[in-house]
Amino acid sequence: MDLQLSGRVAVVTGASKGIGLAVTRSLLEEGARVVAVSRKNTPELEQLAGPDLLHVSADLTDPEAPAQVIARAVEHFGGLDILVNNAGGPPPGITMPRTGFFDSNDGQWQAIFEFNLFSAVRAIRAAIPKMIERGGGSIINVSTGMARQPASVNVEYGAAKAGLSNLTKALSEEFGSQGVRVNTVSPGAVLTAWWTEEGGAADVLAGMAGADRQSIMDSIAPQMMGQVTGRLIAPQEVADAILLLASPRSASTTGADFAVDAGFVKTF
Ligand SMILES: NC(=O)c1ccc[n+]([C@@H]2O[C@H](COP(=O)([O-])OP(=O)(O)OC[C@H]3O[C@@H](n4cnc5c(N)ncnc54)[C@H](OP(=O)(O)O)[C@@H]3O)[C@@H](O)[C@H]2O)c1
């Protein structure tokens, strides 16, 4: 299937690792031009270097940064068609999962909302006028199954992402007639640095469950997350759903939430 993404300009946040890296690689393979945003570059992202890829180093928790990133994309590639608000998860200094509501103070709630909700709000605010100038565009917000199925282990994160999912539907209504589509992709547990890095989710759960980190990733975490496939999700599986939503092939899909959660959310 030709996704008709050749020559289109995309901004992907959190592009140096995990889901964002898979999205960036796939967009480039489809002939898109990509502005990849993260604080630091990685060898994996550097391997994709070429005329169609621009890495912009930015800390998206800085309120000025999202608009600066969008402006840089327009300046470099001449416009904007696709925005993937993928950066999210635990902000610097916070490890997730957590143990419950009393585990976090105001500052931590605010940091989680800044990173998971407000950075996307600011990027969208800057992106929509640029998309409308070109007759429309596609915004994909990466949410989580926990936005619809709350869990006490990540209560602030789930609340922030529920805000993102709600915002997505509101925007789809307001800007649909101007050609801007807005959708969410909501993953279950995905095998990324969030899980694998030292001190990451696998280590935290290993401590809680009294198990080794490999067993957590191989079987315990998928079981805890109700993933009926019995394994963590591959980043590419999430990226593939994002690419379909980025593509004009999904021109009548807006305000939708695509679950890539291996059966975690059971509600309609
Ligand atoms: N992994 C999961 O199990 C899972 C499940 C459900 C939903 N999700 C969602 O999927 C999205 C991607 O998660 P992931 O697991 O693929 O992430 P990841 O592998 O941990 O990668 C995070 C990316 O975000 C960047 N980043 C982190 N802090 C940043 C900041 N302040 N400013 C700019 N960039 C920043 C990182 O680069 P730098 O550190 O260099 O900045 C990196 O490129 C998130 O929205 C997350 O909530 C993930």
The ligand as an SDF file (V2000), in Angstrom:
LIG
                    3D

 48 52  0  0  0  0  0  0  0  0999 V2000
    6.9410    2.2790   26.4850 N   0  0  0  0  0  0  0  0  0  0  0  0
    5.7360    2.0110   26.9370 C   0  0  0  0  0  0  0  0  0  0  0  0
    5.4860    0.9870   27.5880 O   0  0  0  0  0  0  0  0  0  0  0  0
    4.6000    2.9730   26.6520 C   0  0  0  0  0  0  0  0  0  0  0  0
    3.2790    2.5650   26.9570 C   0  0  0  0  0  0  0  0  0  0  0  0
    2.2170    3.4200   26.6890 C   0  0  0  0  0  0  0  0  0  0  0  0
    2.4650    4.6710   26.1510 C   0  0  0  0  0  0  0  0  0  0  0  0
    3.7580    5.0540   25.8710 N   0  0  0  0  0  0  0  0  0  0  0  0
    3.9650    6.4000   25.3400 C   0  0  0  0  0  0  0  0  0  0  0  0
    4.7220    6.3090   24.1500 O   0  0  0  0  0  0  0  0  0  0  0  0
    5.5230    7.4840   23.9880 C   0  0  0  0  0  0  0  0  0  0  0  0
    6.9580    7.0980   23.6830 C   0  0  0  0  0  0  0  0  0  0  0  0
    7.4300    6.2840   24.7460 O   0  0  0  0  0  0  0  0  0  0  0  0
    8.7620    5.3990   24.5800 P   0  0  0  0  0  0  0  0  0  0  0  0
    8.6650    4.3280   25.5970 O   0  0  0  0  0  0  0  0  0  0  0  0
    8.9960    5.0710   23.1410 O   0  0  0  0  0  0  0  0  0  0  0  0
    9.8700    6.4530   25.0610 O   0  0  0  0  0  0  0  0  0  0  0  0
   11.4570    6.2310   25.2620 P   0  0  0  0  0  0  0  0  0  0  0  0
   11.9430    5.0390   24.5110 O   0  0  0  0  0  0  0  0  0  0  0  0
   11.7260    6.3180   26.7190 O   0  0  0  0  0  0  0  0  0  0  0  0
   12.0290    7.5240   24.5370 O   0  0  0  0  0  0  0  0  0  0  0  0
   11.6960    8.7850   25.0210 C   0  0  0  0  0  0  0  0  0  0  0  0
   12.0240    9.8020   23.9340 C   0  0  0  0  0  0  0  0  0  0  0  0
   11.6140   11.0970   24.3930 O   0  0  0  0  0  0  0  0  0  0  0  0
   12.7580   11.9540   24.4470 C   0  0  0  0  0  0  0  0  0  0  0  0
   12.6240   12.8760   25.5660 N   0  0  0  0  0  0  0  0  0  0  0  0
   12.6170   12.5680   26.8760 C   0  0  0  0  0  0  0  0  0  0  0  0
   12.5080   13.6920   27.6130 N   0  0  0  0  0  0  0  0  0  0  0  0
   12.4340   14.7190   26.7310 C   0  0  0  0  0  0  0  0  0  0  0  0
   12.3230   16.1180   26.8590 C   0  0  0  0  0  0  0  0  0  0  0  0
   12.2480   16.7170   28.0680 N   0  0  0  0  0  0  0  0  0  0  0  0
   12.3090   16.8910   25.7420 N   0  0  0  0  0  0  0  0  0  0  0  0
   12.3840   16.3030   24.5140 C   0  0  0  0  0  0  0  0  0  0  0  0
   12.4710   14.9840   24.3300 N   0  0  0  0  0  0  0  0  0  0  0  0
   12.4990   14.2070   25.4210 C   0  0  0  0  0  0  0  0  0  0  0  0
   13.9480   11.0050   24.5950 C   0  0  0  0  0  0  0  0  0  0  0  0
   15.1740   11.5910   24.1710 O   0  0  0  0  0  0  0  0  0  0  0  0
   16.0860   12.4730   25.1840 P   0  0  0  0  0  0  0  0  0  0  0  0
   16.1350   11.7310   26.4870 O   0  0  0  0  0  0  0  0  0  0  0  0
   17.4160   12.5940   24.5010 O   0  0  0  0  0  0  0  0  0  0  0  0
   15.4120   13.7920   25.2880 O   0  0  0  0  0  0  0  0  0  0  0  0
   13.5040    9.8800   23.6620 C   0  0  0  0  0  0  0  0  0  0  0  0
   13.7290   10.2420   22.3120 O   0  0  0  0  0  0  0  0  0  0  0  0
    5.3220    8.2990   25.2690 C   0  0  0  0  0  0  0  0  0  0  0  0
    4.3830    9.3160   25.0550 O   0  0  0  0  0  0  0  0  0  0  0  0
    4.7740    7.2910   26.2670 C   0  0  0  0  0  0  0  0  0  0  0  0
    3.9740    7.9010   27.2610 O   0  0  0  0  0  0  0  0  0  0  0  0
    4.8070    4.2330   26.1040 C   0  0  0  0  0  0  0  0  0  0  0  0
  1  2  1  0
  2  3  2  0
  2  4  1  0
  4  5  1  0
  4 48  2  0
  5  6  2  0
  6  7  1  0
  7  8  2  0
  8  9  1  0
  8 48  1  0
  9 10  1  0
  9 46  1  0
 10 11  1  0
 11 12  1  0
 11 44  1  0
 12 13  1  0
 13 14  1  0
 14 15  2  0
 14 16  1  0
 14 17  1  0
 17 18  1  0
 18 19  2  0
 18 20  1  0
 18 21  1  0
 21 22  1  0
 22 23  1  0
 23 24  1  0
 23 42  1  0
 24 25  1  0
 25 26  1  0
 25 36  1  0
 26 27  1  0
 26 35  1  0
 27 28  2  0
 28 29  1  0
 29 30  1  0
 29 35  2  0
 30 31  1  0
 30 32  2  0
 32 33  1  0
 33 34  2  0
 34 35  1  0
 36 37  1  0
 36 42  1  0
 37 38  1  0
 38 39  2  0
 38 40  1  0
 38 41  1  0
 42 43  1  0
 44 45  1  0
 44 46  1  0
 46 47  1  0
M  CHG  2   8   1  16  -1
M  END
$$$$
